[in-house]
């Protein structure tokens, strides 16, 4: 069993419509001109870097945009839709694959199967219509009987997938402790993950060892709309901000009791403020195990550009901490819409041989995807230009070209 990182390919309709209250970058950059081609190629470059590190790499595909079926269910269409509905129908936010599903590896589940529950994302209208297309992909990618792919938890219980779920274990292929992080209040911003949704996912997966942990109101109010903006876990290591959790001491005690080998790496507020942690996406990083057993943290360029963050990281790496390397990637187009390296990927611990090979990539396959992006993805999209019929036709043609190149015509 290996950990596979499935990255969402940035879709051709990537734009800055500012649809996500509580996501400070998304709302701050609303109205800017986006660069879908550059954004998608930045994502491809990140996947190449992961392959070079020895990480097993997969992909998830852009969704059909505009979502004509969703507009039809609202008794509208692309010609008549009000601007805010058209923007929601054109959203490329499915690129943030951390919100695709919650994944429990077979070793954690009572039936010995790997379970995936697609996230309902009901809190935000532009994301609430993602789950059918995500579910269709997951059922193709994980069609082997060793996987069980579930539909969403019913509304109104908001579920945002792996962005609010962490797994700790001694090694990826061994049984672990699953941490489900939920919110109660975020001050001016909505808490997107409901405890009832987390509990439902844990029950349907048959998770043997589950902890339910409340995210701090301070973190949500500061812009940590998902737990993965203030905490990330990998194998035995929890890497978190001091203010990530409502009952920090209680959670740490429960975690140590459940997994005595755990190493908690906490960044103190005195060194890195919540504001700096969130703007730099220090914790929205990929913490991965390398083939030699050491760990590397894959951070966005913004982390290096934030002096308190970079100073803390360099001190940790130079010391005796468990994170031995820091890799910097350029995902600026995604960052400007509020998604860092961790947002772009869904982690699945499984035997790669059991996954549909069309969803796994090597450098040659990434070359093929990059060629489609360079040929078909729009170079720029203005936020007030989403209604352009030529743009919509180009977006639909671009996705069709990618599906054809990857041999995934059944997802049309």
Secondary structure, DSSP 8 states (H G I E B T S, - for coil): -EEEEEEE---TT-------TT-HHHHHTTT--B-HHHHHHHHHHHHHHHHHHT-EEEEE----SS-HHHHHHTT--TTT--HHHHHHHH--GGG-GGGTEEEE-GGGBTTSSEEEEE---TTSHHHHT-HHHHHHHHHHHT-STTEEEE----TTS---GGGGEEEE-SSTTS--EEEEEE-S-BTTB-----HHHHHHHHHHHTBSSEEEEEB-HHHHHTT--SGGGTEEEETTEEEEETTSBTTHHHHHHHHHHH-TT-EEEEE-TTTS-HHHHHHHTSSSSEEEE-TTS-EEEEEEHHHHTSHHHHHHHHHHHHTT-SEEEEEEE--HHHHTTT--TTTTEEEEEE-GGGS-GGGB--HHHHHHHHHHHHHHS-S-B-GGGTT-HHHHHHHHHHHHHHHHHHT-GGG-
